[in-house]
Amino acid sequence: MYLTIDIGNSFAKLAIFRDGEIVHKERHHKLLVGNVDKLYKKYPFTKAILSSTRVLDKRVVSAIKKRYDMFVLDHHTKIPIKNLYKTPETLGRDRLAAVIGAFVAYPKQNCAVIDLGTCNTFDLIDKKGIYHGGNISPGVDMKLKAMNHFTSKLPLPVRQFNDDPMGKDTTSALQNGAFWGTIFEIESFIQRMNALFTPLNVILTGGDAEIFGSKLKSKIFVAPNLVLNGLHEILKYNEE
């Protein structure tokens, strides 16, 4: 059994893999040593990998590494793909794990990986296993909060998707700017990538993947565990 830990901007997600399948998954607002200890008692994993988009608490990481065989994913870690990103040390570990998860799930196929959460990321890995890079933009909540914070009169509306893409008042206009603006952004990215890499699989992951997956006109796959699966593949690859 293996433990994968994905620390994102909002949550720390932990998953136990047995024979390549997730048998347990949980999330916390922050990673604690006690979280890992409790998991080990129930699922005595042999190795672990940790990926983080946040600045790590070195004391917590050090305490976990003293107890268990765990390594932290960084730009020096061996990976089963070719990375064309010019600054690999600044590449989000979740983005890297996600494209590796896509590469393994859809071998020898072009894949656009769209991770929808606090920030939205758009990445491309081709059928040869070459990662070409991607883009980062604000997620829905960040868009809503930014419009409220950086203006003097715009309110902070509740998070809501409206079927009508044209706002009929300021509240719905703000909601549509966040939700429909994201939909238009996704569709445009898919259209542009399809022109460059055909045929193309489109994979949505992240906290908002289910919401947008049902709204898009393009054919897509929703893979909530793509980052965790990618981390599992990296962990296996580094055992060889």
Residue pairs with C-beta under 8 A, 6 or more apart in sequence:
1 16
1 17
1 18
1 23
1 43
1 44
1 45
1 46
2 16
2 17
2 45
2 46
2 47
2 48
2 49
2 232
2 235
2 236
3 14
3 15
3 16
3 17
3 36
3 39
3 40
3 43
3 45
3 47
3 48
3 49
3 68
3 70
4 14
4 15
4 17
4 48
4 49
4 51
4 228
4 231
4 232
4 235
5 12
5 13
5 14
5 31
5 36
5 48
5 49
5 50
5 51
5 231
6 12
6 13
6 14
6 15
6 51
6 52
6 94
6 97
6 227
6 228
6 231
7 13
7 31
7 50
7 51
7 52
7 53
7 54
7 56
8 53
8 54
8 94
8 117
8 118
9 53
9 54
9 117
9 118
9 119
10 29
10 117
10 118
10 207
11 27
11 28
11 29
12 27
12 28
12 29
12 30
12 31
12 35
13 25
13 26
13 27
13 227
13 228
14 25
14 26
14 27
14 28
14 31
14 35
14 36
14 39
15 22
15 24
15 25
15 26
15 225
15 228
15 232
16 22
16 23
16 24
16 25
16 39
16 43
16 45
17 23
17 232
18 43
20 232
22 225
22 228
22 229
23 43
24 39
24 42
24 43
25 225
25 228
26 35
26 39
28 35
30 57
31 57
31 60
32 60
33 60
33 63
33 64
33 67
36 48
36 64
36 67
36 68
37 67
39 45
40 67
40 68
45 68
46 69
47 68
47 69
47 70
47 235
47 239
48 64
48 68
48 69
48 70
48 71
48 235
49 70
49 71
49 72
49 73
49 231
49 232
49 234
49 235
50 56
50 61
50 64
50 70
50 71
50 72
50 73
51 72
51 73
51 93
51 94
51 97
51 227
51 231
52 72
52 93
53 92
53 93
53 94
56 72
61 72
64 70
65 71
71 77
71 238
73 93
73 96
73 97
73 231
73 234
74 89
74 93
75 88
75 89
75 91
77 234
77 238
78 237
78 238
79 96
79 100
79 234
79 237
80 100
80 103
80 104
80 129
80 233
80 234
80 237
81 99
81 100
81 103
81 125
81 129
81 130
81 131
82 128
82 129
82 130
82 131
83 91
83 96
83 131
84 130
84 131
84 132
84 133
85 91
85 131
85 133
92 121
92 136
94 115
94 121
94 227
95 113
95 115
95 121
95 123
95 134
96 131
96 230
97 226
97 227
97 228
97 230
97 231
97 234
98 113
98 115
98 121
98 123
98 205
98 226
98 227
98 230
99 111
99 113
99 123
99 124
99 125
99 131
99 230
100 230
100 233
100 234
101 223
101 225
101 226
101 227
101 228
101 229
101 230
101 231
101 233
102 111
102 113
102 125
102 201
102 203
102 223
102 226
102 230
103 111
103 125
103 129
104 229
104 230
104 233
105 203
105 223
105 226
105 229
106 201
106 203
108 127
108 128
109 127
109 199
109 201
110 124
110 125
110 126
110 127
110 197
110 198
110 199
110 200
110 201
111 124
111 125
111 200
111 201
111 202
111 203
112 122
112 123
112 124
112 189
112 190
112 193
112 197
112 200
112 201
112 202
112 203
113 121
113 122
113 123
113 124
113 125
113 134
113 203
113 205
113 226
114 120
114 121
114 122
114 123
114 186
114 189
114 202
114 203
114 204
114 205
114 206
114 209
115 121
115 123
115 204
115 205
115 206
115 209
115 226
115 227
116 139
116 140
116 182
116 204
116 205
116 206
116 207
116 208
116 209
116 211
116 212
117 139
117 206
117 207
117 208
118 139
118 141
118 142
118 207
119 136
119 137
119 138
119 139
119 142
120 136
120 137
120 138
120 139
120 182
120 185
120 206
121 134
121 135
121 136
122 134
122 135
122 136
122 137
122 186
122 189
123 131
123 132
123 133
123 134
124 131
124 132
124 133
124 134
124 193
124 197
125 131
125 132
126 132
126 197
127 197
135 189
137 185
138 146
139 182
139 208
140 159
140 178
140 179
140 182
140 208
141 159
141 178
143 177
143 178
143 181
143 182
144 156
144 157
144 159
144 174
144 175
144 178
145 156
147 154
147 174
147 177
147 178
148 154
148 155
148 156
154 170
154 174
155 170
155 171
155 174
157 171
157 172
157 174
157 175
158 175
159 175
159 178
160 175
160 179
161 175
161 179
161 211
161 215
162 172
162 175
162 176
162 179
162 180
164 172
164 176
165 176
165 180
166 176
167 173
167 174
167 175
167 176
167 177
182 212
183 212
183 215
183 216
186 212
186 216
186 218
187 216
187 217
187 218
190 200
190 202
190 218
193 200
194 200
201 221
202 218
202 219
202 220
202 221
203 220
203 221
203 222
203 223
203 226
204 212
204 213
204 220
204 221
204 222
204 223
205 222
205 223
205 224
205 225
205 226
205 227
206 224
209 222
209 223
209 224
210 222
210 224
213 220
213 222
223 229
